[in-house]
Amino acid sequence: MNSTLQNQSSGIRQAILQHLARYHMSTLPVLSRLPELQPLGPDRLKQHLRRLSRSGVIGNAPLFRNREYLYLTDGEHAGPHSEVTKIRNYAMLLFCCLSSTSRDRLTRDDFQQHFPDLYRPGRPLHYYMDVSGPRPRLGFTRIDTGGHGRWDRIIARARSDLGSHELHPPFKKLMAAGQFEVSILTATLPKAERIQRTLAEARHPADALIRVSAIPDLLALVAPSPD
């Protein structure tokens, strides 16, 4: 019996640490929705997190208002993070883990193992896999960290992202097959709608590969209200 409990505890610990390594941060609401952790319930999950915290494996830092985020204390993406890094990681976390669309953030090991022809050392790893459709799509995120700022700038940057990827034949092949996209993640629905309208009106062929998603929880980070 003790052996069974130890194995279960080890599996839970591994699931938490692997998730944090993939997304570079997480929160209790996100962790509690992971299929392998959901059966625990919030109280038991908190117990496991407290154990990891006491052992020094994970840490916590303010996210916004009374919320906190968790991070690994060792490794390439150990926290706590700068404000910009926190926004980018939080956007990717919500985009992949709290959406109705099935996505996974890709790690460096994922890229080197599954996409050796696409991997370029030094390129920012803001990639994900979308497996919700008939064919999987590789995506690159362009995260709007500017709150209510210029919507045209984020479009220009997303188009630049497409152009830089198109220079590499393996990416260009995926684009031609409809298996590559750039996703703009912004905090407000009005801004997302304005960006989407602008893309539709431009009728530029490459713009068909740009998706736009509003993530309202980002607003507390990109445009925090005064205390």
Backbone hydrogen bonds, N-H to C=O, Kabsch-Sander energy under -0.5 kcal/mol:
donor,donor_aa,acceptor,acceptor_aa,energy
5,L,1,M,-2.4
6,Q,2,N,-2.5
7,N,3,S,-2.2
8,Q,4,T,-2.3
9,S,5,L,-2.7
10,S,6,Q,-2.5
11,G,7,N,-2.3
12,I,8,Q,-2.3
13,R,9,S,-2.5
14,Q,10,S,-2.4
15,A,11,G,-2.2
16,I,12,I,-2.2
17,L,13,R,-2.5
18,Q,14,Q,-2.6
19,H,15,A,-1.9
20,L,16,I,-2.3
21,A,17,L,-2.2
22,R,18,Q,-1.9
23,Y,19,H,-2.4
24,H,20,L,-1.8
26,S,70,L,-1.5
31,L,27,T,-2.7
32,S,28,L,-2.5
33,R,30,V,-1.3
34,L,30,V,-0.5
34,L,31,L,-1.3
37,L,34,L,-1.5
38,Q,34,L,-2.7
40,L,37,L,-1.7
41,G,37,L,-0.6
41,G,38,Q,-1.0
44,R,40,L,-0.5
45,L,41,G,-2.0
46,K,42,P,-2.3
47,Q,43,D,-1.7
48,H,44,R,-2.0
49,L,45,L,-2.3
50,R,46,K,-2.5
51,R,47,Q,-2.0
52,L,48,H,-2.1
53,S,49,L,-2.2
54,R,50,R,-2.7
55,S,51,R,-1.9
56,G,53,S,-1.2
57,V,52,L,-1.8
58,I,52,L,-1.1
59,G,71,Y,-2.6
61,A,69,Y,-1.9
63,L,67,R,-2.8
64,F,67,R,-0.6
67,R,64,F,-2.8
69,Y,61,A,-2.6
70,L,26,S,-3.2
71,Y,59,G,-2.1
73,T,57,V,-2.1
78,A,75,G,-1.4
79,G,72,L,-2.3
86,K,82,S,-2.7
87,I,83,E,-2.2
88,R,84,V,-2.4
89,N,85,T,-2.6
90,Y,86,K,-2.6
91,A,87,I,-2.5
92,M,88,R,-2.1
93,L,89,N,-2.4
94,L,90,Y,-2.4
95,F,91,A,-2.5
96,C,92,M,-2.1
97,C,93,L,-2.8
98,L,94,L,-1.7
103,R,96,C,-0.8
103,R,101,T,-0.7
104,D,129,M,-1.6
106,L,127,Y,-2.2
111,F,107,T,-2.2
112,Q,108,R,-2.5
113,Q,109,D,-2.2
114,H,110,D,-3.2
115,F,110,D,-0.6
115,F,111,F,-2.2
118,L,115,F,-1.5
119,Y,115,F,-1.5
123,R,120,R,-2.1
126,H,124,P,-1.6
128,Y,139,G,-2.0
129,M,104,D,-2.2
130,D,137,R,-2.9
131,V,102,S,-1.9
131,V,129,M,-0.6
137,R,130,D,-2.5
138,L,179,Q,-2.5
139,G,128,Y,-2.9
140,F,181,E,-2.0
141,T,126,H,-2.6
142,R,183,S,-2.9
143,I,141,T,-0.6
144,D,142,R,-0.5
144,D,185,L,-2.9
145,T,143,I,-0.8
149,G,146,G,-1.6
154,I,150,R,-0.9
155,I,151,W,-1.3
156,A,152,D,-2.1
157,R,153,R,-2.2
158,A,154,I,-2.0
159,R,155,I,-2.6
160,S,156,A,-2.0
161,D,157,R,-2.2
162,L,158,A,-2.1
163,G,159,R,-2.4
164,S,160,S,-2.5
165,H,161,D,-1.8
166,E,162,L,-2.4
167,L,163,G,-0.8
168,H,165,H,-1.8
171,F,168,H,-0.7
172,K,168,H,-2.3
173,K,169,P,-2.4
174,L,170,P,-1.6
175,M,171,F,-2.4
176,A,172,K,-2.2
177,A,173,K,-1.4
178,G,175,M,-1.5
179,Q,174,L,-3.1
181,E,138,L,-1.7
182,V,209,L,-2.6
183,S,140,F,-2.5
184,I,182,V,-0.5
184,I,211,R,-3.1
185,L,142,R,-2.0
185,L,183,S,-0.6
186,T,184,I,-0.6
186,T,213,S,-2.4
192,A,188,T,-2.1
193,E,189,L,-2.8
194,R,190,P,-2.3
195,I,191,K,-2.4
196,Q,192,A,-2.4
197,R,193,E,-2.5
198,T,194,R,-2.2
199,L,195,I,-2.2
200,A,196,Q,-2.2
201,E,197,R,-2.6
202,A,198,T,-1.8
203,R,199,L,-1.1
204,H,199,L,-0.5
207,D,204,H,-1.5
208,A,205,P,-1.3
209,L,206,A,-2.0
210,I,207,D,-1.8
211,R,182,V,-2.8
211,R,209,L,-0.5
213,S,184,I,-2.8
215,I,186,T,-3.1
218,L,215,I,-2.2
219,L,216,P,-1.8
220,A,217,D,-0.6
221,L,218,L,-1.8
222,V,218,L,-2.5
223,A,219,L,-2.3
